[in-house]
Every structure is written in structure tokens, then in C-alpha cells.
């Protein structure tokens, strides 16, 4: 979930169609990936936001300043971001006055008119690894293979801007890139560098879902790694597969329980992981980064960065989230910043909450499957979604 985790993955049919002479008219989006005709926003007022008058805004201020590094380049956001430069980053009252002066809240609704949606969590995991293969460290963390092609269709069809297809050359044809099962069997990665060898196949799988993490080497050094590219195949939830197979109940399909199932069924684990054909490749990140990079190319802020569907909510926008803490009914209402995306984050009222780094963050992220409501804040006088 970049940490920007699985980028948009298109169907095999579209990938193959993209490799032939384009038709006279632009192709329609595939039925599994409809693009909304209009952003589903309803104007409201500040009193509609639960706990708006009492929630602590200070922890979200660094995330807003990160967003403004990009948003200030947009004309309708420039003045608000310039005004933010003069606000005391430690003064809650000054920040509330800033938001109420420069922004208006809009509630987000689903296509059916409902305002509740799924809020999940993600985090930056710690893995244990080595730069050399050993008896303990034997699972490869790959860089991007040389034969992976990225096909940008926007030159032919501008409406497909920001959507890219992946493939490889086979003879004179461009065909889909290898699946997870094929990559695990060694196809396509003989020409890819192995960044690290890690000791846990399940941890490596979940690193691909999270999109970024840190590798602890035998000498104790922590090396940051982040999303570099993906093989182009759609993400499939292995938790859902376990539920469909009757191995666990839907309410029990947490990251922790999936890991426990894998430990109890090591003979079945490879076949389970291969049911998700998507595969993520990584790059080593600069050591001075304070946090993983989100879809905006900016560091994420623990408990204040949110992954959203960018077809609906503008990356960088403030989002007020009203939900509950993981696996509880305790209210958790706070200001977030829409700074990331994810392959499973589809729809209007849909968010993925970034919990930060380490085991504690992982415990919270792995159990978070809450219902929530969302309001986006846009500069006064501007059209939502722009």
C-alpha cells in the first residue's frame, strides 16, 4: 500500500490490447477499473466533523507542510500554503483558525450515497537479512529486472495519464511480465540484482504489500528499502483466499493470523503466496530518509498519512477521518493528509492508515479493518477534486 505500494494493475486483456496497433477511438476502461465521472463530495460545515473543536491538530501539521511542497504549485492551493508558512506549528488554536479561514469541508460519499467505508492500516516493517546468501538468509529481495518494460499509453491516449502497463519482450511480441509463481521459480530475475537475502518468506511477502521497510543486517545496521516497480499483475488478497478455502473466518483474517497459519502449514505456504500473482521490486533508499516515501515522493508521517484512491481524492489534501481504533469501538477522529495510494485502496470512502515503523505499528495495522467516514478539506472557492 510507494509506501505507495502496489501501483495500478490492469487486466491481462488490456495489456495485450496495448501491444497492438491502437484502434481509431480510445479504448474504454476495463469493467473492473471504472473511473468515476465526478468526485462524490457534499459541502458541509465544521460542526459535522466529529470532535473537530477538540481534536489535536498539531501532530498533522508536519504532514500538511510536506503536502504543501507539492500543492503550492497549484494555483488554487498556493495562497493557503503560503499562509501556512506563517502559522505556529505548535499552536493548536492557530492551526484550527488557519483551516477554518482557508478551507471548507466536504463529506465524501460512495456511489450508492452511503458515507461509511472500510479503513485498513499499513506500516513499515523490519526484516532481518544479509547482502549475501546464507543458510538462514535465503529469500531474495529483488531490484527491478532489466527485461521489465513500462508502457506509458498517455502519448496515444491522454485520458490514460498516470496509468502504466508492464510487460516483457518475447520474440517480436510484448507479453505480460512473469507472475509471482514464475518469478519464485527463477524466471526473469536472473538479470535482476538481489538487494538483500532475508530469513522469512512471509515477512518478504508482507513487505511487498506494505511497499517499504527496513532490513536489519547481522551487524545491526538498518537499511531502508522502498517500492521501485511492480510486475503488472493484479493484487489478490491471500487472506480472502484462506477464507474462501475455509481455513479461517473473515473476521480472523488479520496479518498476524495469516502469519500464524503459514507457520503452521509450511508445506502449503508457497501455493498460498502464489495465488497473489502481483510481485513488487525494490530499491535501496538514502540512509537519511526519516520515513518511507508515499505516492507524492514525500516522507510519510506516522498516524497522520492516509492512502486514498487518487481518482477521487487529490493527493496531498487534508482529510478528516472519523473511525475507531483497530479491533475496538473506541473513537479515533483526527486530521490526516492524503499522501499515498495502494492497489487495494479503491473507492470513495476507503482509506489505509499509516501507523509507522516496527512491531507495535505492525500489530495495529494488521488488525485494522474498521468502518469510517471521511471529509476532505479544499481551499475555499475551489472545486473539490482539483
N, C-alpha and C positions, 0 to 999 in steps of 0.2 A: 501498500500500500504504500524512482525518486525515493524523501524516502520514497517518494514518488514511485514507487513500487510498481507493479505491473502496468505498463502503458496500454493504450487502447489496443485490443486484439481483435482482428477482423476474421471473418469466416474463411474457410478454405476456398469456397466458391468465389468470393470476391478476390482473393489473392490470385487465383488462376485467371480470372477475368481481367485483372490488371496487367497481365503479362502478354496480352494480345493487343491488336490494333484497337484503339478505343472507338466506341460507336459514335455516331454523329451527335447524339444527345447524351448529356452526362448521365451516368447510371444512377438509379435511385439507391439510397442507403439500404443495406440488407435489413430484413424484417426484424432481426434480433438486435439491431442497433438504431432504433428510431431517434432522430434528433427532434427535440421539442420545437414547435412552431413559435412559441412565445414563452418567456420565463414566467412561472406561476407566482407572481408576487401580489400581495394585497397591502395597500397603505394602511398603517395603523398609527398608534401613538405610544409614547414611552410607558404609559401605565399598563399596557398589555404585556410588557416583558416581566416575567416573574422575578421579584427581588431586584429589579433594576435600581431602586433607590438605595439598597443596602449591600449589593454585591461589591466585592473589592475589585476595582478596575486596574489597580497598579500592576499586578502581575502580567496583564496583557499588553501593557504599554511598550515593552521592548519588541514584542511581535508586531505591533502596529508600525513602529518605526522601521522594522525590516520591510514590511509591505510597502511603506511609502517610498522606499528606494526605487521601486518599480512603478507604483501608482502615480507618483508625482509627474511622470512623463505623460499622463493622460490629462487632457485639458480640464475635464470636469472634476478631477481629483486634485489638481495642482494646488488650489488655494487652501483646501483642507489640510493637505500635508505640510504646506508652508506654515500654516497656523499651528500645527502640532509641534513644530520645532521650538516654539516659544512656551510650550506647556511644561510645567514641572513634572518630571517623570515619577516623582514620589508622592504627588498630591492627588489623592483620590477625588476630592471635590472639584479640583481644577480640571481633571480629566472628564468627569461627568458633565461639567459645564461645556467643555470642548465638544463632546459628542452631541449634546443637545443643541448646541449652536450651529454646528456644521453638517449634521447628519439627520436623516429621517429613517425610522424603522419600517421595514416591510416584512410581513409574515410570509413564509414560504408554504405553499400548498402542493399536494400531489395532484396528478391529473384528475383523480376522482373527487377532488375537493377536500379530502381529509388533510389534517395538519400534523398527524403523527407519523413517525418513520423510524427506521432502525438506526441506532447509533452503536457502532462497534469500536474497538480500540486496537492500536498497534504501538510498537515500541522499538527501541534499538537494542538488539540482543548482544550478549557476549558469547563468543565461541572460543574454543581452545584449539590452537592449530600450530603449524610449523611451515616454514618455507621449503622444507624438504620432506619427502615421503618417508614415513617410518611405520613400524608395526602398529603403533597407536594412531598416528595421523595418516589416514589412507583415503579420505574422501576429498576429491578435488574441488576447489573453488575456482572457477574458470574466468579468465578475461574474455573479451569479445573475440570469437573466431574470425580469422581473416576472410573466410568464404561467406560470411553473413552479409547479405545485401539489404540495404534500407531503401525502399522505393517510395519516393515522395510524389504523390499524384497531383499536388496543388498546381503544378505548372500546367497540367492539362485541364484540371477541374478545380478552380479556385474555391468552390464550396467545400472541398475536402481538405482545406487548410488544417494543419496540425495533425492530420491522420497519415500514418506511415505504415507500409506493409513490409514484412520481412520475407526473404527467400534466399535461394542459392541457385547457382548456375549448374545445370546438368546437361551436358552436350551443348545444344543451341537453345535450350529452353530455361526459363526461370521457373523453379518449382518451390513449393513450401519448404521452409527450413526443417531440420530434423526435430522430432518430438523429444520429450524428456526420456522416454524409453530408449530411443535411438542414441541420444547423447550419453546416457548412462552406459550404453553398450560400446561407447567409444567413437561413434560416428561424428564427423565434423569437428571434433575437438582435438584431433591430433595436431592441428595447426594453431591451436589456441594455447596461450600461456596459462599455466596453473599459477594463480597468485599465491594460494596457500593450500595446504592439506589440513583438513580438520578431522576431529575424532568422532563426530556424531552426525550420521546421515540425516536424522530427523531435525536436528538443530540447523543443518545446512538447508534443508527444505524450508523451514520456517524463516530462515534468513532471506530466502528468495521472496517469500510472501511479504516480509517487513520492508525489504528493499535496501536496508542499510544496517550496519552493525559494527562491532569491534572484534578483532581477533587477538586473543591473548597468546603471546608466544611463550615458549618454555622459559625464557629469561624474564618474563613478567611484563614485557613491553606490550602496549595496546595499540594496534594498528587499525585505523578506520577504513572501512570499505563501503562503497555505495553503488547503487544501480548504474550500469553502463548501457545495457541493451537487453533485449528480450527476443526469443525465437519466433514470435509472431503467432503462436498458438494461444487459444483462449484459456483463461484460468478456470479450473474446475476444482470445487471445494472437496477435499478428501474427507472432511467432517461429514458433509452431506452424503458422500458415498458410504461411509460407515453406518450412517443412519439408515440409508436405503437397504444395506445388507443386513440390518437387524443387529449390528454389533454394539450399538449404543442408542440411547434415546436422544431426540433432538435437543432437549434441554441440557443434556450432558455433553454435547459436542463442543467442548472447550479445547483450547490448545493444550492445556495440561492433561486432559483425559485422552486426547489423541496421542500425546507422547507416551502416556502410560500404556495405551493399547499397543503401540509399536514395540515397547519394551517387553510386553507380554507375548507378542506374536512376531518375533524377528523373522520367521520364515515367510510370513505374509506381508511384511512391511514393504519390500521392493515393489510388489504388484500393486499395493495401495498407492504408493507415491507416483507410480507411472500412470495412474488414472488421471492425474493432472498433467496434460501434455505441455503446459507452459514451462519455460525454463528461463531463468534470469542470469545474465552475465554481469560481472562486477569490475570495478576499478578501485585501485588504492587511492585514498583521499589524503589531502595535505594534513600533516600532523597538527597544524594549528587551528583546524576547524573545531569550533566549540560544540557543534551539534550536527546531525545529518542534514543534508540539503533536501529541501522539498521541491515540488514541481516548478517553483519560481526560481530555482537555483539559489535560494537563500536558506540560511540555517533555520531549522525549526525550533520552536520554543516549547519545552515540556509543559503539558497540561494547558497550553494556550493555542496550539496549532491544530487545525482541523483539516482533514482531507474531505473534499467535496466533489460533486460532479461538475466539471468546469463548463459543460454545455449549458448549465443553468445558473450557477453562481460564479461570479467573477473571481478569479484567483486574486488573492490579496485583500478582499473585502472583509470588514469586521462582521462576525456572525454571533448573534446572541443565542446560546444553546440552553434549552431547558430540558434536562433529562434527570436520571438518577445514577447513583454510583454503582459500579459493577456488582451484579448479583444481589441488589438490595433495592429497597424503596426509598432510600434517603435522597432527598432532592439535591441535585447538583446543577445550579443555574449560574452561568458565567459567560463573560465575553470571550470569544475565540477569534482567530484570524484564519480565513480560508487560504491555506498556504500549500496544500498538497492535493494529490489525486491518487486514485487506485483503481485497478481493473475491476474490483468488486463493488466500487462505490458508484452506483448507478441510480439516478432518480433525484427528485427534488428534495424531499425531506430524508436525506441519507447522509450520514457523516461517519468519519473514522477519527477517533480521538487519539492524539499522540500523547503517550504517557511518559516518554523519556527513555533513559538508558538503564539497563540492568534487570536483575531478577525481580525486584519489587515491582518495577514498571511492567515487566512481563506478566506477573501474576494478575495485575489489574487488567491489562489489555486482553489477556487470554480469556477472562471471564466476562468481558463487557459485551452484552447483547441486550441493550436497553431500548426502550421506546423514548422518543424525544421530539421536541418541536424546535423550529429554527426561525429566527428573524435575521434578515441581512440589513446592514446599515449602509445607505448610499448617500453621497453628498446631496444636500437639498437642491431641488431643481433639476436633478439629473434623472435619467431614465434607468430604472433597475436593469441589471444585467450588462450594463455598458461600462 
